[in-house]
Amino acid sequence: MTLDSDVYQAAMHVSRMTGKRLGKVLSELARRGLSHAAPSSKKGRRRFPVFEVTAEAPIIPASRVQEAIDEEGLS
């Protein structure tokens, strides 16, 4: 299995912060993502997707956000 480096770094950060093995962290994150993948039954339409972020999640610096915008050609 190959992970994108930003995903790997985030998972490693959570692993270090929680003391859990990397495989355990990845499994928990995958399960969380799969459980939220089902379509929402809420009515109404939001302009932006909404999701919860755990307290252990690393902060994404503005420079990385700008890199992603540039890579996607969104600017």
Phi and psi restraints in degrees (range 20) as a CNS / XPLOR table:
assign (resid 1 and name C) (resid 2 and name N)
       (resid 2 and name CA) (resid 2 and name C) 1.0 -116.3 20.0 2
assign (resid 2 and name N) (resid 2 and name CA)
       (resid 2 and name C) (resid 3 and name N) 1.0 131.1 20.0 2
assign (resid 2 and name C) (resid 3 and name N)
       (resid 3 and name CA) (resid 3 and name C) 1.0 -108.9 20.0 2
assign (resid 3 and name N) (resid 3 and name CA)
       (resid 3 and name C) (resid 4 and name N) 1.0 145.7 20.0 2
assign (resid 3 and name C) (resid 4 and name N)
       (resid 4 and name CA) (resid 4 and name C) 1.0 -63.6 20.0 2
assign (resid 4 and name N) (resid 4 and name CA)
       (resid 4 and name C) (resid 5 and name N) 1.0 148.9 20.0 2
assign (resid 4 and name C) (resid 5 and name N)
       (resid 5 and name CA) (resid 5 and name C) 1.0 -63.7 20.0 2
assign (resid 5 and name N) (resid 5 and name CA)
       (resid 5 and name C) (resid 6 and name N) 1.0 -34.4 20.0 2
assign (resid 5 and name C) (resid 6 and name N)
       (resid 6 and name CA) (resid 6 and name C) 1.0 -68.3 20.0 2
assign (resid 6 and name N) (resid 6 and name CA)
       (resid 6 and name C) (resid 7 and name N) 1.0 -35.7 20.0 2
assign (resid 6 and name C) (resid 7 and name N)
       (resid 7 and name CA) (resid 7 and name C) 1.0 -68.1 20.0 2
assign (resid 7 and name N) (resid 7 and name CA)
       (resid 7 and name C) (resid 8 and name N) 1.0 -44.1 20.0 2
assign (resid 7 and name C) (resid 8 and name N)
       (resid 8 and name CA) (resid 8 and name C) 1.0 -60.3 20.0 2
assign (resid 8 and name N) (resid 8 and name CA)
       (resid 8 and name C) (resid 9 and name N) 1.0 -47.0 20.0 2
assign (resid 8 and name C) (resid 9 and name N)
       (resid 9 and name CA) (resid 9 and name C) 1.0 -62.4 20.0 2
assign (resid 9 and name N) (resid 9 and name CA)
       (resid 9 and name C) (resid 10 and name N) 1.0 -42.5 20.0 2
assign (resid 9 and name C) (resid 10 and name N)
       (resid 10 and name CA) (resid 10 and name C) 1.0 -64.3 20.0 2
assign (resid 10 and name N) (resid 10 and name CA)
       (resid 10 and name C) (resid 11 and name N) 1.0 -43.4 20.0 2
assign (resid 10 and name C) (resid 11 and name N)
       (resid 11 and name CA) (resid 11 and name C) 1.0 -65.6 20.0 2
assign (resid 11 and name N) (resid 11 and name CA)
       (resid 11 and name C) (resid 12 and name N) 1.0 -40.0 20.0 2
assign (resid 11 and name C) (resid 12 and name N)
       (resid 12 and name CA) (resid 12 and name C) 1.0 -62.3 20.0 2
assign (resid 12 and name N) (resid 12 and name CA)
       (resid 12 and name C) (resid 13 and name N) 1.0 -40.5 20.0 2
assign (resid 12 and name C) (resid 13 and name N)
       (resid 13 and name CA) (resid 13 and name C) 1.0 -61.3 20.0 2
assign (resid 13 and name N) (resid 13 and name CA)
       (resid 13 and name C) (resid 14 and name N) 1.0 -47.3 20.0 2
assign (resid 13 and name C) (resid 14 and name N)
       (resid 14 and name CA) (resid 14 and name C) 1.0 -62.3 20.0 2
assign (resid 14 and name N) (resid 14 and name CA)
       (resid 14 and name C) (resid 15 and name N) 1.0 -40.9 20.0 2
assign (resid 14 and name C) (resid 15 and name N)
       (resid 15 and name CA) (resid 15 and name C) 1.0 -59.1 20.0 2
assign (resid 15 and name N) (resid 15 and name CA)
       (resid 15 and name C) (resid 16 and name N) 1.0 -47.1 20.0 2
assign (resid 15 and name C) (resid 16 and name N)
       (resid 16 and name CA) (resid 16 and name C) 1.0 -65.7 20.0 2
assign (resid 16 and name N) (resid 16 and name CA)
       (resid 16 and name C) (resid 17 and name N) 1.0 -41.0 20.0 2
assign (resid 16 and name C) (resid 17 and name N)
       (resid 17 and name CA) (resid 17 and name C) 1.0 -70.2 20.0 2
assign (resid 17 and name N) (resid 17 and name CA)
       (resid 17 and name C) (resid 18 and name N) 1.0 -33.5 20.0 2
assign (resid 17 and name C) (resid 18 and name N)
       (resid 18 and name CA) (resid 18 and name C) 1.0 -98.3 20.0 2
assign (resid 18 and name N) (resid 18 and name CA)
       (resid 18 and name C) (resid 19 and name N) 1.0 -16.6 20.0 2
assign (resid 18 and name C) (resid 19 and name N)
       (resid 19 and name CA) (resid 19 and name C) 1.0 77.7 20.0 2
assign (resid 19 and name N) (resid 19 and name CA)
       (resid 19 and name C) (resid 20 and name N) 1.0 10.3 20.0 2
assign (resid 19 and name C) (resid 20 and name N)
       (resid 20 and name CA) (resid 20 and name C) 1.0 -88.8 20.0 2
assign (resid 20 and name N) (resid 20 and name CA)
       (resid 20 and name C) (resid 21 and name N) 1.0 152.2 20.0 2
assign (resid 20 and name C) (resid 21 and name N)
       (resid 21 and name CA) (resid 21 and name C) 1.0 -64.0 20.0 2
assign (resid 21 and name N) (resid 21 and name CA)
       (resid 21 and name C) (resid 22 and name N) 1.0 150.3 20.0 2
assign (resid 21 and name C) (resid 22 and name N)
       (resid 22 and name CA) (resid 22 and name C) 1.0 -57.5 20.0 2
assign (resid 22 and name N) (resid 22 and name CA)
       (resid 22 and name C) (resid 23 and name N) 1.0 -43.4 20.0 2
assign (resid 22 and name C) (resid 23 and name N)
       (resid 23 and name CA) (resid 23 and name C) 1.0 -60.0 20.0 2
assign (resid 23 and name N) (resid 23 and name CA)
       (resid 23 and name C) (resid 24 and name N) 1.0 -39.7 20.0 2
assign (resid 23 and name C) (resid 24 and name N)
       (resid 24 and name CA) (resid 24 and name C) 1.0 -64.6 20.0 2
assign (resid 24 and name N) (resid 24 and name CA)
       (resid 24 and name C) (resid 25 and name N) 1.0 -44.0 20.0 2
assign (resid 24 and name C) (resid 25 and name N)
       (resid 25 and name CA) (resid 25 and name C) 1.0 -61.6 20.0 2
assign (resid 25 and name N) (resid 25 and name CA)
       (resid 25 and name C) (resid 26 and name N) 1.0 -46.9 20.0 2
assign (resid 25 and name C) (resid 26 and name N)
       (resid 26 and name CA) (resid 26 and name C) 1.0 -62.4 20.0 2
assign (resid 26 and name N) (resid 26 and name CA)
       (resid 26 and name C) (resid 27 and name N) 1.0 -40.0 20.0 2
assign (resid 26 and name C) (resid 27 and name N)
       (resid 27 and name CA) (resid 27 and name C) 1.0 -63.3 20.0 2
assign (resid 27 and name N) (resid 27 and name CA)
       (resid 27 and name C) (resid 28 and name N) 1.0 -43.7 20.0 2
assign (resid 27 and name C) (resid 28 and name N)
       (resid 28 and name CA) (resid 28 and name C) 1.0 -63.9 20.0 2
assign (resid 28 and name N) (resid 28 and name CA)
       (resid 28 and name C) (resid 29 and name N) 1.0 -42.2 20.0 2
assign (resid 28 and name C) (resid 29 and name N)
       (resid 29 and name CA) (resid 29 and name C) 1.0 -65.4 20.0 2
assign (resid 29 and name N) (resid 29 and name CA)
       (resid 29 and name C) (resid 30 and name N) 1.0 -40.2 20.0 2
assign (resid 29 and name C) (resid 30 and name N)
       (resid 30 and name CA) (resid 30 and name C) 1.0 -64.9 20.0 2
assign (resid 30 and name N) (resid 30 and name CA)
       (resid 30 and name C) (resid 31 and name N) 1.0 -44.4 20.0 2
assign (resid 30 and name C) (resid 31 and name N)
       (resid 31 and name CA) (resid 31 and name C) 1.0 -61.1 20.0 2
assign (resid 31 and name N) (resid 31 and name CA)
       (resid 31 and name C) (resid 32 and name N) 1.0 -42.6 20.0 2
assign (resid 31 and name C) (resid 32 and name N)
       (resid 32 and name CA) (resid 32 and name C) 1.0 -62.0 20.0 2
assign (resid 32 and name N) (resid 32 and name CA)
       (resid 32 and name C) (resid 33 and name N) 1.0 -43.6 20.0 2
assign (resid 32 and name C) (resid 33 and name N)
       (resid 33 and name CA) (resid 33 and name C) 1.0 -64.9 20.0 2
assign (resid 33 and name N) (resid 33 and name CA)
       (resid 33 and name C) (resid 34 and name N) 1.0 -40.4 20.0 2
assign (resid 33 and name C) (resid 34 and name N)
       (resid 34 and name CA) (resid 34 and name C) 1.0 -67.8 20.0 2
assign (resid 34 and name N) (resid 34 and name CA)
       (resid 34 and name C) (resid 35 and name N) 1.0 -36.2 20.0 2
assign (resid 34 and name C) (resid 35 and name N)
       (resid 35 and name CA) (resid 35 and name C) 1.0 -70.8 20.0 2
assign (resid 35 and name N) (resid 35 and name CA)
       (resid 35 and name C) (resid 36 and name N) 1.0 -24.5 20.0 2
assign (resid 35 and name C) (resid 36 and name N)
       (resid 36 and name CA) (resid 36 and name C) 1.0 -94.9 20.0 2
assign (resid 36 and name N) (resid 36 and name CA)
       (resid 36 and name C) (resid 37 and name N) 1.0 -1.2 20.0 2
assign (resid 36 and name C) (resid 37 and name N)
       (resid 37 and name CA) (resid 37 and name C) 1.0 -76.4 20.0 2
assign (resid 37 and name N) (resid 37 and name CA)
       (resid 37 and name C) (resid 38 and name N) 1.0 -19.6 20.0 2
assign (resid 37 and name C) (resid 38 and name N)
       (resid 38 and name CA) (resid 38 and name C) 1.0 -66.3 20.0 2
assign (resid 38 and name N) (resid 38 and name CA)
       (resid 38 and name C) (resid 39 and name N) 1.0 142.3 20.0 2
assign (resid 38 and name C) (resid 39 and name N)
       (resid 39 and name CA) (resid 39 and name C) 1.0 -59.8 20.0 2
assign (resid 39 and name N) (resid 39 and name CA)
       (resid 39 and name C) (resid 40 and name N) 1.0 141.5 20.0 2
assign (resid 39 and name C) (resid 40 and name N)
       (resid 40 and name CA) (resid 40 and name C) 1.0 -76.0 20.0 2
assign (resid 40 and name N) (resid 40 and name CA)
       (resid 40 and name C) (resid 41 and name N) 1.0 142.4 20.0 2
assign (resid 40 and name C) (resid 41 and name N)
       (resid 41 and name CA) (resid 41 and name C) 1.0 -89.8 20.0 2
assign (resid 41 and name N) (resid 41 and name CA)
       (resid 41 and name C) (resid 42 and name N) 1.0 -2.2 20.0 2
assign (resid 41 and name C) (resid 42 and name N)
       (resid 42 and name CA) (resid 42 and name C) 1.0 -66.1 20.0 2
assign (resid 42 and name N) (resid 42 and name CA)
       (resid 42 and name C) (resid 43 and name N) 1.0 137.8 20.0 2
assign (resid 42 and name C) (resid 43 and name N)
       (resid 43 and name CA) (resid 43 and name C) 1.0 -84.7 20.0 2
assign (resid 43 and name N) (resid 43 and name CA)
       (resid 43 and name C) (resid 44 and name N) 1.0 159.9 20.0 2
assign (resid 43 and name C) (resid 44 and name N)
       (resid 44 and name CA) (resid 44 and name C) 1.0 100.9 20.0 2
assign (resid 44 and name N) (resid 44 and name CA)
       (resid 44 and name C) (resid 45 and name N) 1.0 159.5 20.0 2
assign (resid 44 and name C) (resid 45 and name N)
       (resid 45 and name CA) (resid 45 and name C) 1.0 -126.7 20.0 2
assign (resid 45 and name N) (resid 45 and name CA)
       (resid 45 and name C) (resid 46 and name N) 1.0 130.1 20.0 2
assign (resid 45 and name C) (resid 46 and name N)
       (resid 46 and name CA) (resid 46 and name C) 1.0 -104.2 20.0 2
assign (resid 46 and name N) (resid 46 and name CA)
       (resid 46 and name C) (resid 47 and name N) 1.0 149.1 20.0 2
assign (resid 46 and name C) (resid 47 and name N)
       (resid 47 and name CA) (resid 47 and name C) 1.0 -72.3 20.0 2
assign (resid 47 and name N) (resid 47 and name CA)
       (resid 47 and name C) (resid 48 and name N) 1.0 -35.3 20.0 2
assign (resid 47 and name C) (resid 48 and name N)
       (resid 48 and name CA) (resid 48 and name C) 1.0 -121.8 20.0 2
assign (resid 48 and name N) (resid 48 and name CA)
       (resid 48 and name C) (resid 49 and name N) 1.0 145.9 20.0 2
assign (resid 48 and name C) (resid 49 and name N)
       (resid 49 and name CA) (resid 49 and name C) 1.0 -67.2 20.0 2
assign (resid 49 and name N) (resid 49 and name CA)
       (resid 49 and name C) (resid 50 and name N) 1.0 147.8 20.0 2
assign (resid 49 and name C) (resid 50 and name N)
       (resid 50 and name CA) (resid 50 and name C) 1.0 -119.6 20.0 2
assign (resid 50 and name N) (resid 50 and name CA)
       (resid 50 and name C) (resid 51 and name N) 1.0 136.5 20.0 2
assign (resid 50 and name C) (resid 51 and name N)
       (resid 51 and name CA) (resid 51 and name C) 1.0 -150.5 20.0 2
assign (resid 51 and name N) (resid 51 and name CA)
       (resid 51 and name C) (resid 52 and name N) 1.0 156.9 20.0 2
assign (resid 51 and name C) (resid 52 and name N)
       (resid 52 and name CA) (resid 52 and name C) 1.0 -90.4 20.0 2
assign (resid 52 and name N) (resid 52 and name CA)
       (resid 52 and name C) (resid 53 and name N) 1.0 144.8 20.0 2
assign (resid 52 and name C) (resid 53 and name N)
       (resid 53 and name CA) (resid 53 and name C) 1.0 -122.4 20.0 2
assign (resid 53 and name N) (resid 53 and name CA)
       (resid 53 and name C) (resid 54 and name N) 1.0 129.6 20.0 2
assign (resid 53 and name C) (resid 54 and name N)
       (resid 54 and name CA) (resid 54 and name C) 1.0 -71.9 20.0 2
assign (resid 54 and name N) (resid 54 and name CA)
       (resid 54 and name C) (resid 55 and name N) 1.0 159.9 20.0 2
assign (resid 54 and name C) (resid 55 and name N)
       (resid 55 and name CA) (resid 55 and name C) 1.0 -64.1 20.0 2
assign (resid 55 and name N) (resid 55 and name CA)
       (resid 55 and name C) (resid 56 and name N) 1.0 -25.1 20.0 2
assign (resid 55 and name C) (resid 56 and name N)
       (resid 56 and name CA) (resid 56 and name C) 1.0 -81.4 20.0 2
assign (resid 56 and name N) (resid 56 and name CA)
       (resid 56 and name C) (resid 57 and name N) 1.0 -10.1 20.0 2
assign (resid 56 and name C) (resid 57 and name N)
       (resid 57 and name CA) (resid 57 and name C) 1.0 -65.7 20.0 2
assign (resid 57 and name N) (resid 57 and name CA)
       (resid 57 and name C) (resid 58 and name N) 1.0 137.8 20.0 2
assign (resid 57 and name C) (resid 58 and name N)
       (resid 58 and name CA) (resid 58 and name C) 1.0 -71.3 20.0 2
assign (resid 58 and name N) (resid 58 and name CA)
       (resid 58 and name C) (resid 59 and name N) 1.0 151.7 20.0 2
assign (resid 58 and name C) (resid 59 and name N)
       (resid 59 and name CA) (resid 59 and name C) 1.0 -77.6 20.0 2
assign (resid 59 and name N) (resid 59 and name CA)
       (resid 59 and name C) (resid 60 and name N) 1.0 134.4 20.0 2
assign (resid 59 and name C) (resid 60 and name N)
       (resid 60 and name CA) (resid 60 and name C) 1.0 -91.7 20.0 2
assign (resid 60 and name N) (resid 60 and name CA)
       (resid 60 and name C) (resid 61 and name N) 1.0 117.6 20.0 2
assign (resid 60 and name C) (resid 61 and name N)
       (resid 61 and name CA) (resid 61 and name C) 1.0 -68.6 20.0 2
assign (resid 61 and name N) (resid 61 and name CA)
       (resid 61 and name C) (resid 62 and name N) 1.0 151.5 20.0 2
assign (resid 61 and name C) (resid 62 and name N)
       (resid 62 and name CA) (resid 62 and name C) 1.0 -57.0 20.0 2
assign (resid 62 and name N) (resid 62 and name CA)
       (resid 62 and name C) (resid 63 and name N) 1.0 -32.7 20.0 2
assign (resid 62 and name C) (resid 63 and name N)
       (resid 63 and name CA) (resid 63 and name C) 1.0 -63.2 20.0 2
assign (resid 63 and name N) (resid 63 and name CA)
       (resid 63 and name C) (resid 64 and name N) 1.0 -37.2 20.0 2
assign (resid 63 and name C) (resid 64 and name N)
       (resid 64 and name CA) (resid 64 and name C) 1.0 -70.6 20.0 2
assign (resid 64 and name N) (resid 64 and name CA)
       (resid 64 and name C) (resid 65 and name N) 1.0 -37.4 20.0 2
assign (resid 64 and name C) (resid 65 and name N)
       (resid 65 and name CA) (resid 65 and name C) 1.0 -61.8 20.0 2
assign (resid 65 and name N) (resid 65 and name CA)
       (resid 65 and name C) (resid 66 and name N) 1.0 -44.4 20.0 2
assign (resid 65 and name C) (resid 66 and name N)
       (resid 66 and name CA) (resid 66 and name C) 1.0 -63.1 20.0 2
assign (resid 66 and name N) (resid 66 and name CA)
       (resid 66 and name C) (resid 67 and name N) 1.0 -40.0 20.0 2
assign (resid 66 and name C) (resid 67 and name N)
       (resid 67 and name CA) (resid 67 and name C) 1.0 -59.1 20.0 2
assign (resid 67 and name N) (resid 67 and name CA)
       (resid 67 and name C) (resid 68 and name N) 1.0 -44.4 20.0 2
assign (resid 67 and name C) (resid 68 and name N)
       (resid 68 and name CA) (resid 68 and name C) 1.0 -64.3 20.0 2
assign (resid 68 and name N) (resid 68 and name CA)
       (resid 68 and name C) (resid 69 and name N) 1.0 -40.9 20.0 2
assign (resid 68 and name C) (resid 69 and name N)
       (resid 69 and name CA) (resid 69 and name C) 1.0 -61.6 20.0 2
assign (resid 69 and name N) (resid 69 and name CA)
       (resid 69 and name C) (resid 70 and name N) 1.0 -45.5 20.0 2
assign (resid 69 and name C) (resid 70 and name N)
       (resid 70 and name CA) (resid 70 and name C) 1.0 -63.2 20.0 2
assign (resid 70 and name N) (resid 70 and name CA)
       (resid 70 and name C) (resid 71 and name N) 1.0 -43.4 20.0 2
assign (resid 70 and name C) (resid 71 and name N)
       (resid 71 and name CA) (resid 71 and name C) 1.0 -62.1 20.0 2
assign (resid 71 and name N) (resid 71 and name CA)
       (resid 71 and name C) (resid 72 and name N) 1.0 -36.2 20.0 2
assign (resid 71 and name C) (resid 72 and name N)
       (resid 72 and name CA) (resid 72 and name C) 1.0 -86.2 20.0 2
assign (resid 72 and name N) (resid 72 and name CA)
       (resid 72 and name C) (resid 73 and name N) 1.0 -7.0 20.0 2
assign (resid 72 and name C) (resid 73 and name N)
       (resid 73 and name CA) (resid 73 and name C) 1.0 68.5 20.0 2
assign (resid 73 and name N) (resid 73 and name CA)
       (resid 73 and name C) (resid 74 and name N) 1.0 34.3 20.0 2
assign (resid 73 and name C) (resid 74 and name N)
       (resid 74 and name CA) (resid 74 and name C) 1.0 -91.2 20.0 2
assign (resid 74 and name N) (resid 74 and name CA)
       (resid 74 and name C) (resid 75 and name N) 1.0 -8.2 20.0 2
